[in-house]
Amino acid sequence: MSRRFAVGVSEHPEAVEAIAEVAGHVEGTLAATPTLAVLFVSGHHATEVSSMAETARALLAPEVLLGVTAASVVGDGREIEDRPGVSLWAATLPGSPPRAVRLEAEQSGSGFEVVGLPAPEELSGTMLLLADPFTFPVDALLGSLADGSPGLRVVGGLASAAGGAGVNQLVLDDQVHRSGAVGVIFDAEATTVVSQGCRPIGSPFIITRAEHNRVVELGGRPATERVDDLVAQATDDERELLGRGLHAGLVIDEGKLEFTRGDFLIRGVTGFDRESGTVTIGDRVEIGSTLQFHVRDAATADEDLRLLMADEAAESALLFTCNGRGRHLFDVPDHDAAIVHDGIGARPVAGMFCAGEIGPIGARSFLHGFTASVLLFR
């Protein structure tokens, strides 16, 4: 078993005991000083984040320490939901030294400008990003990186321990922040799995008319008529899933002849207008792109993650899963954590429940919902 990666996990209700437990375990497992450590802390310990980070740095002396508060944390094959939890992951990564990044959003005209990014020519490899959902425009950052730094893959999640600005906490080395984002850029070999938990239903159609996030026509017919056809042709089981919610899958790589699992960016259908025949979705749509409707339930989400993890091999993994998954979706504990943990041969896994998950579809990284985004270290 490799000693380049380690994870410690604790459910101790006292923060001092919890961080001592996880840091001690990681220190005793790693063969060398870690280049990167990531601390995941449940909201129950939020007041002690600074001291926990200080302890982790004192015992492990990582080149870069990241940390975040979350609704629930992941450690190995466990998901610690609705109770105190701490998970500490550390790694000795090959390649160039990791580069710590502190990002903030500043008001600029009618929008925001992200400050703190390295120069575009320095942005390559993988960025692990942890952000506050209330004070940092992750979508805008990802769009900008897709245009200016296509060689950079971004994976991570949004802090989920709080319901408003100024409460979530982000750790970068010896500093604790309550806004913006923290991250690290590295060039060690890594791959990703992004399980959006949906399956396609019906047929794909070319978007022939659209306005911003409203699909006006699909294949030359009003979009609502295509939905009516979908419902009419659905089986009883499919109609039940359609009643729980309809999703739109937008094809990312239009050069493919056939579209399968993983080719779609999933966005929720947020409205229907019978008078105009339009369907509104949670993202901007482009005329000429391909859309296929999708459905989601626990069985589909389970199947999707299992299939995507089936052929993966890794020494360790970081898991960023939606806080709407877990027991809320699957009615069993440890679902996503167990699949990832078992899928890589019971090697170290850590992570968090997120208020939004970041990961690539095709060549571009996106912000997702109800998704499990996995960063795999080979």
Steps between C-alpha positions, in 0.01 A plus 500: 500500500632844403599730785485810280136561598320489834167594651388535859136528603342571838151536642620618840274782626796695641700686236833465682463122520374473142788687336757318716350169392499571127836681485668229707370229271614682186843574647546135590396380155691723257855408411606861445394859565186572295502749216124552538250455783125569490290540815122446488313615813129468575314809614487362855869591538485832313623709794814287524608499136796733554644295785441175311687634198782614728528149648501338155778733383704444815485120480519447123679813366340471154622727221137604449204459735144553380189476714126554487188475714222276373160364595648149507841348435633186334774279637598174330174311440295706745273803466468678834160665465320725748757450776850624586764384254855580395687351205865574422658387174866539416724402210859507386451595136763466227580779256539871558418645843128577535403864468259647756236739366282750686216642289264788572218664307506878463213709365579615147239700307186289485672176602793352690867468425694207643835601646782275610536273196848437365576611145320295230824338381551362852157336515530136404457163663236470772354757738334374817256779591296559817267801490235682699173491302379838629803715424674345202377468136621148418306484171662822378846373595451169320374677188801730500743209546335305218569790265842610622659192659353187336790289630386536861254247643306613809356261761354571844193626676315780675501532878171381648511551876304826496199658333636852456807710431776540757450170683666230289874475559782434255854412606813582302818417690498718815204719397125444546266688265124549506455596136637437154681180411820309573675249282813325392642436153709187443628293209496151653316242292129499579173413329138584573160336519193724493179311571195720441263219597270521197406285205370616162139452401346541155706619203759776455396810306680796347407832661362693203382811689613633835519817708750512785391211727169437321472220246240614246521221242646151496540347156274764348209451740404687819701366793188437711361276223815288520443466873136400441618231255753380756232457767259330258761243393640435850445181697319511834835492684637780283191713561554463873858627459383783276257600775792544740683736268624541145858584409666618181822344376710731281756323281851629564685347203285542190763320291389161628274282286322348801441639847531284811534536876747776581449694174233729650511797733187460715292804587158513666186590308365798691189602306250439219307763306215343304410825327845549346590130493827560683685295761730686741813329635767595749765610253545695179427298185635540148321448168644198322598311812346167597263447793358179641273486802607299805349359819658443840426280800696302758527190280623702203750692714627173649539339158673805353769523769562125502542487122732801492717360783504142365825526305680760710828431676661742742717522811264751662199723432324817609119490482278806468137392520180703514337558838176390330643152455599289802211364704271767348517321166606142567337417837820316599819633660837543329374448143739710288795464737471122504482473120808718450690337788428146380551600137866586558573201719432645848773764460482841672191710415393829656261778411188694581132562431480813285264784415620454141752266343775591254631266234567462128266377230698454182778758481336761727428522871151589624309565822247220559217405733394157634835370371789294632829643373802281566868590467710184461874493564679231302 
